[in-house]
Amino acid sequence: MQAWSRFWRGMVARPVRQAWGLAASGPAWSLVGLSLQAPDLVRVHTTRQLLSTDGVMGDGLGAQLREAGMMRGRSRQRVSMALAADQLVSGVLEFPAQTPKEDWVTEVQLEVSQMLGKEPDEVNFDFQPEGPGDGPVQRVHWVGCSQSHVDDFKRCVRFAGWQLDSVEPAVHAAQRAASALQGGLASLLTQPTQDWQFALGRARGASEQAPFHPLAFMPDPALQQAMKSEAGARLVASGLALKAWL
């Protein structure tokens, strides 16, 4: 049994000076690197579009990723990646308040496997309780995907000589980036990506308030439009990189 939390929340805690995010944009991928500019401010240091000519997650993409890392002086970079909405399932389970938390894992895993039509050991998942759980029923919000998606990410990143830091839904990364972007979503149209800056305090505040339930996968119209724009994948990639400081 493998919970998703080690990828969702990040592999390890460490001091961070720079971080990378990689998000799909049709057949292409947007790679964005952020670096710490001030204690509460990060900026874009690199933005590149990578094209996959031999499959969505093939060796060609890995080779371009390796090249991008070496341009920054070392190949052993760490990167976070996103899952699109059509790669995810999510929902809510209710348990009697006295149910041990260890039992949540089994029930969530079974729910994800049934919805995806896969064996329990072929899925990856994460979950979070709703509120303090003082009532007779504890509601637990969950999200999951096929283990094969995460395995594809790991293979591509390993081929590039990089390390996979975390995996999360693309919409969550976009919400994080939008909340922290200096100038707001209007900056997507008025500033080149290279000039984007993000306030870490606002990103942390948004992460603490963000609900972990199915509605969290339904962005407001402005964010939804931004994600569909030419800069949408770069916004997601930026939000992925921001997770390293939260």
C-alpha positions as CSV (number, residue, x, y, z in Angstrom):
1,M,0.0,0.0,0.0
2,Q,1.4,3.3,-1.0
3,A,-0.1,6.7,-0.1
4,W,0.5,9.7,-2.3
5,S,1.4,12.0,0.5
6,R,5.2,11.7,0.1
7,F,4.8,13.1,-3.4
8,W,2.0,15.4,-2.7
9,R,3.7,17.3,0.1
10,G,7.3,17.0,-1.2
11,M,10.0,14.4,-0.7
12,V,12.1,16.0,2.0
13,A,12.4,19.3,3.9
14,R,15.5,21.3,3.0
15,P,16.7,24.8,2.6
16,V,15.7,26.1,-0.8
17,R,17.3,28.7,-3.0
18,Q,15.8,27.6,-6.3
19,A,13.0,25.2,-7.4
20,W,11.5,23.9,-10.7
21,G,8.0,23.1,-12.0
22,L,7.1,21.1,-15.1
23,A,3.6,21.3,-16.5
24,A,2.0,19.8,-19.7
25,S,0.6,22.1,-22.4
26,G,-0.8,19.8,-25.1
27,P,2.1,17.9,-26.7
28,A,4.6,20.4,-25.1
29,W,5.8,21.0,-21.6
30,S,6.5,24.2,-19.8
31,L,9.5,24.2,-17.5
32,V,9.8,27.2,-15.0
33,G,12.5,27.7,-12.5
34,L,12.1,30.1,-9.5
35,S,14.8,31.5,-7.3
36,L,14.7,33.2,-3.9
37,Q,15.1,37.0,-4.3
38,A,14.2,38.1,-0.8
39,P,13.0,36.4,2.3
40,D,9.4,36.7,1.1
41,L,9.9,37.0,-2.6
42,V,10.8,34.6,-5.4
43,R,11.2,35.3,-9.1
44,V,11.4,33.4,-12.4
45,H,15.0,32.6,-13.4
46,T,14.3,30.3,-16.3
47,T,11.4,29.5,-18.5
48,R,11.6,27.0,-21.4
49,Q,9.2,25.0,-23.6
50,L,10.1,21.4,-24.0
51,L,8.7,19.4,-27.0
52,S,8.1,15.7,-26.8
53,T,8.8,14.0,-30.1
54,D,8.7,10.4,-29.0
55,G,5.7,10.3,-26.6
56,V,4.3,12.4,-23.9
57,M,6.9,11.2,-21.3
58,G,9.6,9.8,-23.6
59,D,13.3,9.9,-23.4
60,G,13.4,13.0,-25.7
61,L,11.6,15.0,-23.1
62,G,14.0,13.7,-20.5
63,A,17.0,14.7,-22.6
64,Q,15.8,18.2,-22.9
65,L,15.2,18.3,-19.2
66,R,18.7,17.2,-18.5
67,E,20.0,20.0,-20.8
68,A,18.0,22.6,-19.0
69,G,19.4,21.5,-15.7
70,M,23.0,21.6,-16.9
71,M,22.5,25.2,-18.2
72,R,22.0,26.1,-14.5
73,G,25.4,24.6,-13.6
74,R,24.4,21.1,-12.4
75,S,22.3,18.3,-13.7
76,R,20.9,17.0,-10.4
77,Q,18.0,19.3,-10.1
78,R,14.7,18.7,-8.3
79,V,11.4,19.3,-10.1
80,S,7.7,19.1,-9.2
81,M,5.1,17.9,-11.8
82,A,1.3,18.3,-12.2
83,L,-1.6,16.0,-13.0
84,A,-4.4,17.2,-15.2
85,A,-8.0,17.0,-14.1
86,D,-8.8,14.1,-16.4
87,Q,-6.0,12.1,-14.7
88,L,-7.6,12.4,-11.3
89,V,-10.6,11.2,-9.3
90,S,-11.7,12.8,-6.0
91,G,-14.5,12.5,-3.5
92,V,-15.5,12.4,0.2
93,L,-15.9,9.5,2.6
94,E,-17.7,9.6,5.9
95,F,-16.5,7.6,8.9
96,P,-17.9,7.1,12.4
97,A,-15.8,9.5,14.6
98,Q,-14.3,6.6,16.5
99,T,-12.8,5.0,13.3
100,P,-9.0,4.7,13.6
101,K,-7.2,6.9,11.1
102,E,-5.3,3.8,9.9
103,D,-8.6,2.5,8.6
104,W,-9.1,5.6,6.5
105,V,-6.1,4.6,4.3
106,T,-7.6,1.3,3.4
107,E,-11.0,2.7,2.6
108,V,-9.7,5.6,0.6
109,Q,-7.4,3.2,-1.4
110,L,-10.4,1.0,-2.2
111,E,-12.5,3.9,-3.2
112,V,-9.9,5.2,-5.6
113,S,-9.2,1.8,-7.1
114,Q,-13.0,1.2,-7.7
115,M,-13.4,4.6,-9.4
116,L,-10.4,4.0,-11.6
117,G,-11.2,0.4,-12.3
118,K,-7.7,-0.7,-11.1
119,E,-6.3,-3.0,-8.4
120,P,-5.6,-1.3,-5.1
121,D,-1.9,-1.5,-5.5
122,E,-2.2,0.2,-8.9
123,V,-3.4,3.6,-7.5
124,N,-1.8,6.5,-5.7
125,F,-3.8,8.8,-3.4
126,D,-3.9,11.4,-0.6
127,F,-6.6,12.5,1.8
128,Q,-7.4,15.1,4.5
129,P,-10.0,15.2,7.2
130,E,-12.6,18.0,7.2
131,G,-12.4,20.1,10.3
132,P,-11.5,19.0,13.8
133,G,-13.7,15.9,13.8
134,D,-15.6,16.7,17.0
135,G,-19.0,15.4,15.8
136,P,-20.3,11.8,15.4
137,V,-19.1,11.6,11.8
138,Q,-15.7,12.5,10.3
139,R,-15.7,13.5,6.7
140,V,-12.5,12.8,4.8
141,H,-11.7,14.4,1.4
142,W,-9.5,12.4,-0.9
143,V,-7.9,12.6,-4.4
144,G,-6.2,9.8,-6.4
145,C,-4.8,8.7,-9.7
146,S,-3.3,5.7,-11.4
147,Q,0.1,4.8,-10.1
148,S,1.3,4.6,-13.7
149,H,1.1,8.4,-14.0
150,V,3.5,8.9,-11.1
151,D,5.7,6.1,-12.4
152,D,5.9,7.8,-15.8
153,F,6.9,11.0,-14.1
154,K,9.6,9.3,-12.1
155,R,11.1,7.5,-15.2
156,C,11.3,10.7,-17.2
157,V,12.9,12.7,-14.4
158,R,15.3,9.9,-13.5
159,F,16.4,9.7,-17.2
160,A,17.1,13.4,-17.1
161,G,19.3,12.9,-14.0
162,W,16.8,15.0,-12.0
163,Q,14.8,14.1,-8.9
164,L,11.0,14.2,-8.6
165,D,10.2,16.4,-5.6
166,S,6.4,16.3,-5.6
167,V,3.2,15.6,-7.6
168,E,-0.1,17.4,-7.3
169,P,-3.2,18.4,-9.3
170,A,-2.5,21.2,-11.8
171,V,-5.4,23.3,-10.6
172,H,-3.9,23.4,-7.1
173,A,-0.6,24.6,-8.4
174,A,-2.4,27.3,-10.6
175,Q,-4.4,28.5,-7.6
176,R,-1.1,28.8,-5.5
177,A,0.7,30.8,-8.3
178,A,-2.3,33.1,-8.9
179,S,-2.7,33.9,-5.3
180,A,1.0,34.9,-5.0
181,L,1.7,36.5,-8.4
182,Q,2.6,40.2,-8.1
183,G,0.1,42.1,-10.1
184,G,-2.4,39.3,-10.1
185,L,-3.7,37.4,-13.1
186,A,-3.4,40.5,-15.2
187,S,0.3,40.0,-15.2
188,L,-0.1,37.0,-17.4
189,L,-1.0,39.4,-20.2
190,T,1.0,42.5,-19.3
191,Q,4.4,40.9,-18.3
192,P,6.7,38.4,-19.9
193,T,7.1,35.2,-17.8
194,Q,10.7,36.2,-17.1
195,D,9.5,39.2,-15.1
196,W,7.0,37.3,-12.9
197,Q,7.5,37.6,-9.1
198,F,5.7,35.8,-6.3
199,A,5.0,36.8,-2.7
200,L,5.6,33.8,-0.5
201,G,3.5,35.1,2.4
202,R,0.4,35.2,0.1
203,A,1.2,31.7,-1.2
204,R,1.4,30.4,2.4
205,G,-1.8,32.1,3.4
206,A,-3.7,30.7,0.4
207,S,-2.3,27.2,1.1
208,E,-3.6,27.3,4.6
209,Q,-7.1,28.4,3.6
210,A,-7.3,26.2,0.5
211,P,-10.0,23.5,0.9
212,F,-9.1,19.9,0.1
213,H,-12.3,18.6,-1.4
214,P,-13.8,18.1,-4.9
215,L,-14.8,21.8,-5.2
216,A,-11.1,22.7,-5.0
217,F,-10.7,21.2,-8.5
218,M,-13.2,23.7,-9.9
219,P,-11.3,27.0,-10.4
220,D,-13.2,30.3,-10.6
221,P,-13.9,31.6,-14.1
222,A,-10.9,33.9,-14.2
223,L,-8.4,31.2,-13.1
224,Q,-10.0,28.7,-15.5
225,Q,-9.6,31.2,-18.4
226,A,-6.0,31.8,-17.3
227,M,-5.2,28.1,-17.3
228,K,-6.5,27.8,-20.8
229,S,-4.4,30.8,-22.0
230,E,-1.0,30.6,-23.7
231,A,0.6,31.3,-20.3
232,G,-1.5,28.7,-18.4
233,A,1.1,25.9,-18.3
234,R,3.7,28.4,-17.1
235,L,1.4,29.5,-14.3
236,V,0.9,25.9,-13.3
237,A,4.7,25.2,-13.4
238,S,5.3,28.3,-11.3
239,G,2.9,27.1,-8.7
240,L,4.6,23.7,-8.6
241,A,7.9,25.4,-8.0
242,L,6.5,27.6,-5.3
243,K,5.5,24.5,-3.2
244,A,9.2,24.1,-2.3
245,W,9.0,27.2,0.0
246,L,5.7,26.3,1.7
